Amino acid sequence: MIGDRIRERRKQLGLTQEQLAAGRFDRSYISRIEANEVIPPLDTLRVIAERLGKPLSYFIGDPDEYTRRKIVHDYLSRAARSLKKQRYQEAVDLLQVALGLLETSDDGPLLLSVHIDLAHAYAALGRTEEGTRHLNEAMSLLSRVPLASCPPDTPARLHYTRGQLAFLRGQYKEAAQAFRLADAAAVREADRVRARIGLGSALFRLGEYEESLRAYSYGLEVAEKGVPRIMLAACHHGAGVCYGALGNLDLAAYHTERALQLYQGQDPERALHASHDLGIILARKGAYRPARERLRNCLRAYKERSDLEALASVLIDLAGIELAGGRHRRALLLSRLAKHFAKRARCPRLYLSATQQEVAALDRLDPQAARLLDAVVKDLRALGG
């Protein structure tokens, strides 16, 4: 292992971990590398190799091609496990080392697979630019790598990753097209459900709620075929949001509650968003007390995470509850606080929504100010197209 070789060479030279770190890294980071707890990126390995007076190949490979490929596949296997567990940064680190080892390789199918996985991991981390770069590398390899020589799931993975990145860029039509292609190319049922979840998300953003609902419902229909729990949760969550948009609040509440149950212990972040959505549905059903309590819990959780967009969103929802209860001054305070967070998050959509709530509260407290502010909102919406 890399860590063992680094520790052995450091001790040969009589260096401490602090000396090897030498202001560039933390001593604890070197300790974790030597314990094989983390895999350093290739650039970091190059620095360490230089400081230890050995070529990079001493730590991550050797001239023997069989051994080198064995090391590469070890990293790729570990990366696959990290991706499955949604440890995306860990997967990126492992994949980057594997890619470095493959720099001079003529194994096109393997290089293609690594670039697709890197694009997927970066997309999951929200790092669109890096994800797009690796996706472009994968696309360029297609000119000389026949898909017939690649694993059967390669086309589905490629199209799904295209959809991910298009979705992150706000190109929802392009994302929907890519997810449809991923669905058509899917070999395994789980990959087909994953593509349908992505398609449902893109269609929902396009306002095509009924078609989005059909995409999410597919996963519920084939649940008995071994669909992973986290995907089943996502299908229930998506169906709940769609039913909410279509005005069927009873089914919206049922599916969102089911999603929340399935997310528990699996994905705390998505469980939080499902709880937020359930709070909105309860408020729309007129159950203001449980809705307020749930949204306040979400508010505390978002604050701990410093999630500015989510803070603005939940404050807007809380302001709506206060408006419905006739507490206009409290609604005014919450809507202005929502504007503050939306501005910090650089999110015009939420800023305008918060301003609309402010107008509604002011209408009861200061009608003239409300009319002036409403005119500003209309002008801003007109400028935004």
N, C-alpha and C positions, 0 to 999 in steps of 0.2 A: 504493500500500500504506500501511497505517496507520503503520508504522515510518518510512517516508520522510517522511510529513507531519509527524510528531512531530519528527524531526531537523531538518527545514527550519524549522519554527516556532521551535524552541529556539534555533537559530543566529540567526534574525531578532531574537530578544530578547537575544542575547548571553549566554545561560545555558550553564553547563557541565552535564554529565550529573550531577555531584554536586549541583549546585544544584537541578536538576529533581527529583532523588530526595529531597533535603531531609529526610533522616531517616526518611521513610516507606518508601522502597524502597532496595535496594542499587543502587549505581552500575552494577554489572555487569548487573543486571536491566534497567535503562534501556537499556544498551548492546545487550543481546540483543533488546529490543523494536525499537530503531531499525534493527537489522540484519535485522529480520523473521524472527528465529529463533524467537521465541515470540509468541503472540497473547495479550495481557493480557485478563483478565475485564472485563466491562463496567464494574463499579464502579471498577476501577483506571483505566480509560480516562477515566471521568468526573473523577477526581481530577487526572489529567494534563491534561485539557482545561481544567479550571478554573485550574490553575497556568500554563498557556500562554495564557490569556485568549481562548480560542476556544470556540464551542459544540461539543458532541459530534459533531454532523453534519459538522463541518469535517474530522474525522479518519476517520469511518467511513461517511460517506455524503453525499449532497447532495439538494436538493429534486427532482432529476430521478428519476422513478420507475424508468425503465429502468436507469439507472446503479445505483440502490440495489439493485434486484433482481439485477443482475449481480454486485454485491459479495456479496450474501447467498448466491447460488449458488456463488460462489467459495469462501466459507467452508464451505458444506455439502459441496462436493466434497473439500475438504481434510480435513474431519471424517470423511467416508466412508473416505478412505485411512487415516486414523489408526485408525479402528475396525477396519479389515481387518488392520492391523499390530499390533492389540491395544495401541495407545498410548492408553489410555483417558483419562488426565488431559489429554493434548493434545487429544483429541476433545472433552472437556467444555469446555475453554477456547474452542475454535472454535465449538462449538454455542451457547455462552452469548452470544457476540458476535452470531451470526446471530439468536438469539432476541431480543436487544435491538433489532436492526434491524427485526424483525418486530412490535414491540410494538403498532404502530398499523395493522398489516396486516389485511386481511379475507380473506387467503388461508388458509382453514381447513385444506385438505389439507396445505399446507406446514408450518403450525404443528403440526398433528397429528404429522407425520413428525419434526419437530425434538424434540418432547416425548418421543416413543417412543425416539428415539436417545439422548436425554439420560438417560432412565430406564434404558436398557440399559447405557450407559457407567457410570453411578453404581452399578448393580448389579454390574458386573464389578469395580468398585473396592471392593465391599463396603460402600458407603455407602447402606444400605437406606432411611433416612429421606428423603434427597434423591431417590433413585430413585423411591420411592413417591409423592412429591409430584408429580413430572413424569408418572408414570403416571396419577395421578388427573386431572391437567390434560388428558392425552390422552383419557381416558375421558369427561370432561365435554364435550370437543369433538365426540364422536361423536353427540351429540344434534342437532347442526346441520350436521355434515359427512357427507354420504352416502359410504359406502365405495366406491361405484361411481366417485366422482370422484378417488379416491386411487390411488397405484400398486398393482399387483396383489398385491405381497407385504406390504401394510400389515396385514391381519388376522393373518398368520403372525407378523410381527414383534411385534405387540401382544400376542398370546397367549404368545409365547416370553418376552417381558419380564415378563409377569405371573408366569410360571413361575419365572423367575430370582429375582424378589423374594420369592415365597412360599417358595422353597427356602431362601433366606437367613434367613427368619424361622423356619425349622424346620417350616413347614406343608407337609409332604411330600405329603399327599393332594391338597391344593389345587394344589400345584405339578404333580403328575402329571396332573391334569385339564387344567390350562392347557397343558402340553406336548402332550397328546393333541390338543387343539384346534389348536395350532400345526402339528402334523403333518398334520392333516386339511386345514388351510388353505394348506399350503405349495404354492408354484407351482414352485420349483426343487428339484432333487434334493438339493442341498447344504443347503437350508433344512429339508428333511424329515429328513435325517440329523442335523442339529443338534438338531431337536426330539426325535428318538429318543434322542440322547445325554442330553439333559436328563431325558427320561422314565426312562431306565435308571438315572440317578443317584437320582431320587426313589424309584423302586420298590426300589432296593437299600436305601435308608434305611428303607423300610417292611418290609424282610425278605422281599420277594417276589423271590427270587433268580432263579428260572427265567424269570419274565416280564421281569425286568430284563435277563437274558441275551439274550432274544429281541429286545429293543429295541436292544441294542448290536450284535447279529449282523446287523441289517438293513444297517448301514453297511458291513460286511464283504462282504455279498452284492452290493452295488451299487458296489463299489470301482472297477470298470472304467468307471463312468459319470462319472468326473471328480471324485470326492469329494476335497476338499482333504486334503493330507497330515496336517495337524494334527488333522482330524476322524477320519481313518482311525486315527491313533495313539490318539485318545480311545476309539474303538470297541474296539480291541485291549486297551487298558488296562482298560476296563470289563468286557470279556469275561473277562479274566484274573482280576479281583477276584471276579466272579461264580462262575467255575469253582472258585476257592479256597474260597468260601463253601459251594459244593456238594460239596467234597471231592475234586474231580478235579484233583490237584496237577500232573500232567504237562501238561494243557492250560492250567492257570493259569500255569505257568512259561513255556510257549511264547508265549502271548498277551502276557504282561507283558514278556518279552524283546523281542518284536516292537514293542510300544509304545515301549519304551526306545530302540530303534534309530530309530524314526520321529521321536521327540521331539528327538533329538540335533540341535543346531544350529537348532532351531525354537522350543522352549519349555523353557529350562533348569529352570524351577520344576517343571513337570509331569514332566520327566525325572527330577528328584530324587525326586518322590513315587513314580514308577514303580520306581525303584531301591530305595526303601524297601519297597514292596510285594513286589518280587522277593526281597529279603532275608528277609521273613517267610515267603514260600512255600518258599524253600530251607531255612529252619529247620524248617518243618513236614515237609519231606521227609527231615530228618535230616542234611542237609549243613551241619553247624554251623560249620565253619571258613569256607567262603566266605560263609555268611550273616552271621557275626560281622564279617568284614572289610567287607562291603558296608554293614552297618548302622552300623559305626563311621565309615565315610566319610560316610554321611548325617548322623550326629551332628555331625561337624565342619562340614558345610555348613549345617545348621540353626542351629548356634551362631553362625556368621558372619552369618546372616540375623536372629538374635535372635528366632526363631520358637519361642515358649515351648510352645505346644501340640504342635508337631512334636517338640521336644526331649523332652517328657514321653512321647510315644508311642514314640519310638525307644528310649528308656531302658527302657520296659516290655518291649519286644521283646527287648532285649539281656539283661534280667534273666531272661526266659523261657529263653533259650539257656543261661545260667549255671545255672539250676535243672535243666535237662535234663542238663547235664554234671556235676551233683553239687557245683557250687561255690556252696554256699549262702550263705557270708558275702559273696561278691562279688554274688550276686543280691540279698541284703538291702541292700547299699550302693546298688546301681543302682535298686532299687525305691523307696528313700527319697529318692534324688535325683529320681526321676520325680515323686514326690509333691510335692516342693518346686516343680518347674516347673509342675505341674498347678495347684497352689494359686495361683501367681503369674499363671497364665493364666486363672484363675477358671473352670476346667473340671471340674465335679464328676464327669463320666463317667470322665475319665482319672485323676482322683484316686482314685476307687474301684477302678479297674483296677490302679493301682499298689499300692494297699493290699492287694488280693488277692494280688499277687505277694509282698508283704512277709509276709503270713500264711503263704504256702507256704514261704518261706525260713525263717521263724521256727519252723515246725512241726518242722524238723529240728534247729534250734539251741536253741530255748526253747519247748517245746510248750505250757506254761502261758500264756506271753505270747501265743502264736499263738491259743489258744482265746479269750482275752479280746478280742484285736483282731478276730477273726472275728465275734464277737458284735456288735461295734461296726459292722462292715461290713454285717451283716444288718439291723441296726436302721436304718442310713442308707438301705439299698436299700428297706426297707419305707416309710420316710418319703417316699422319692422316688416312691412309687407302684409 
